[in-house]
Amino acid sequence: MSYMIGILFNKEGSLTDFYNLSCIKIYDKKNDFEVVKTIENVDLDTSNISSFRSCLNELLNQLKECKVLVGTVVTGIPFYFFNQNGIEICEAEVFSEKLLEQIYQDYILLPLKQKSEMNDSEGQALAKKAFSIPTEPTAVNDAGEYFLDFIEVQKYRPEISSKKALIPFFYNTLFQKLTIVCSHVMPWLDVFLEQRNLICDIKHEKSKYILVITHKVCRE
């Protein structure tokens, strides 16, 4: 099974997003990280949703070795598309060897270690607890109110990122209010909510934050 990491680069050779993408270098780790494949001259048609998805689908066929894709900002259609197709999405400001190592530890070695630990009784108990934790918002009533304890998700399912837990919900669920308990406010959230015409109230209680997200029209 392959556990490779794809890095998005622009024409200048810097880490980039899908809208300025020029090439993807795919890294594998033997003793050290090395580039095992380069997808060059990537030109995604972002003029409309249909053509964009078609380009992403063609790209997916060349990324089957990858477990993780890394770019500067990955939200919206690219995030949802690759997340649905089993590829983890990570964000970073700059590319480095240290970044590769951290992603390898968090998204490849850690899940493998957790899987191996499930073979003993303690590991099985932990696994049972881990997979009983909701990893996406769940309804608390019939009035469209949802809740997610992301602190619990981070504790028992560290491979689940905030984007993986929340973005599919925002795209697929009609809701009136979403309450999130978390250890920090996700840095991508402000811009994303503004784009979706959502608003967030933030309360800080000791070591946790409580985010209450509603639609702007619900406030008017």
SULMO-V455201 format. One record per residue. N is the residue number from 0. RES is the residue in one letter. D_LAST is the distance of its C-alpha to the last C-alpha in Angstrom with 2 decimals. Layout:
# SULMO-V455201
n;res;d_last
N;RES;D_LAST
N;RES;D_LAST
This chain:
# SULMO-V455201
n;res;d_last
0;M;52.27
1;S;50.70
2;Y;48.32
3;M;47.86
4;I;45.19
5;G;43.95
6;I;42.93
7;L;41.03
8;F;42.71
9;N;42.17
10;K;45.10
11;E;45.73
12;G;46.19
13;S;43.11
14;L;40.59
15;T;37.80
16;D;34.98
17;F;35.34
18;Y;34.44
19;N;37.40
20;L;39.71
21;S;43.42
22;C;45.22
23;I;44.87
24;K;47.57
25;I;48.15
26;Y;49.66
27;D;51.75
28;K;53.35
29;K;57.03
30;N;58.43
31;D;56.10
32;F;53.19
33;E;54.33
34;V;52.88
35;V;54.04
36;K;52.21
37;T;50.51
38;I;48.36
39;E;48.83
40;N;47.41
41;V;44.10
42;D;42.20
43;L;38.97
44;D;37.59
45;T;33.85
46;S;33.43
47;N;31.73
48;I;30.77
49;S;33.87
50;S;36.36
51;F;34.74
52;R;35.05
53;S;38.59
54;C;39.56
55;L;38.15
56;N;40.13
57;E;43.28
58;L;42.66
59;L;42.25
60;N;45.77
61;Q;47.11
62;L;45.25
63;K;46.53
64;E;48.36
65;C;45.21
66;K;43.37
67;V;41.04
68;L;39.60
69;V;38.73
70;G;36.79
71;T;34.74
72;V;31.27
73;V;31.03
74;T;27.67
75;G;26.34
76;I;29.04
77;P;32.10
78;F;30.93
79;Y;30.03
80;F;33.25
81;F;35.65
82;N;34.06
83;Q;34.54
84;N;38.12
85;G;39.05
86;I;38.97
87;E;37.34
88;I;35.29
89;C;35.66
90;E;34.48
91;A;36.55
92;E;36.94
93;V;40.66
94;F;43.35
95;S;46.22
96;E;48.82
97;K;47.12
98;L;43.88
99;L;45.90
100;E;47.53
101;Q;44.30
102;I;42.76
103;Y;46.05
104;Q;46.09
105;D;42.48
106;Y;42.07
107;I;45.67
108;L;47.96
109;L;45.61
110;P;44.69
111;L;48.41
112;K;49.37
113;Q;46.93
114;K;48.34
115;S;51.91
116;E;51.16
117;M;50.11
118;N;53.83
119;D;54.67
120;S;53.55
121;E;51.35
122;G;49.76
123;Q;49.22
124;A;47.52
125;L;45.25
126;A;44.55
127;K;43.72
128;K;41.27
129;A;39.79
130;F;39.23
131;S;37.72
132;I;34.86
133;P;31.73
134;T;31.23
135;E;27.85
136;P;24.79
137;T;25.69
138;A;23.80
139;V;23.83
140;N;22.82
141;D;22.00
142;A;18.24
143;G;17.80
144;E;18.21
145;Y;20.75
146;F;22.92
147;L;25.40
148;D;27.95
149;F;28.84
150;I;31.40
151;E;33.37
152;V;33.12
153;Q;34.53
154;K;37.25
155;Y;38.56
156;R;37.47
157;P;37.62
158;E;38.01
159;I;34.40
160;S;32.26
161;S;28.56
162;K;27.99
163;K;30.18
164;A;28.38
165;L;24.79
166;I;24.70
167;P;26.15
168;F;23.54
169;F;20.65
170;Y;22.48
171;N;23.63
172;T;21.33
173;L;18.28
174;F;16.44
175;Q;13.42
176;K;14.61
177;L;17.65
178;T;19.60
179;I;22.45
180;V;25.34
181;C;27.24
182;S;29.86
183;H;28.12
184;V;24.97
185;M;25.88
186;P;26.42
187;W;25.20
188;L;21.81
189;D;19.80
190;V;20.77
191;F;20.46
192;L;16.87
193;E;15.94
194;Q;17.87
195;R;16.13
196;N;12.54
197;L;12.34
198;I;11.84
199;C;14.50
200;D;15.17
201;I;18.94
202;K;21.35
203;H;25.08
204;E;27.51
205;K;31.18
206;S;31.94
207;K;28.76
208;Y;25.12
209;I;22.33
210;L;19.48
211;V;16.32
212;I;14.60
213;T;11.38
214;H;9.54
215;K;7.02
216;V;5.32
217;C;5.64
218;R;3.79
219;E;0.00
